[in-house]
Amino acid sequence: MSKPNYTGTYHLVEQDNMETYLSALDINFALRKIVCLLKPTKEITHDVATGAMKIRTLTTFKNFNMDFTIGKEFTEDLGPVDGRTCQTTVNWEGDKLVCVQKGEKEGRGWTHWLEGNKLHLEMRVLGIVAKQVFQKAN
């Protein structure tokens, strides 16, 4: 069975437990408050044939870019997020993209999946889970 193509632009419509998640990443109080008010847009380019992906998370405050090939470990610079670097691998688990980030914080990573025109994102660290849902732009 072929994997879904994640290419598209998605706008945040729901968010849950971000404050607790950011606190677990040692993000300071003021920055947590700002981040929780942001309504990010995700621009995803996905080459299904090669497994290459580019995920751009765009906000009025700060942008974050992530370029990778599914199944290949790379060094991820999380400086714009929390000042850390980690060894990151993104793999398929069924139709879901599952990311494992090895570094200073245990159990860090995320899962993306599509349901119709919605992109779901579950972020994990130290047993804490935050969720975001994005609506695909027309």
Secondary structure, DSSP 8 states (H G I E B T S, - for coil): -------EEEEEEEEESHHHHHHHTT--HHHHHHHHH---EEEEEEETTTTEEEEEEE-SS--EEEEEETT--EEEEETTTTSEEEEEEEEEETTEEEEEEESSSTT-EEEEEEETTEEEEEEEETTEEEEEEEEE--
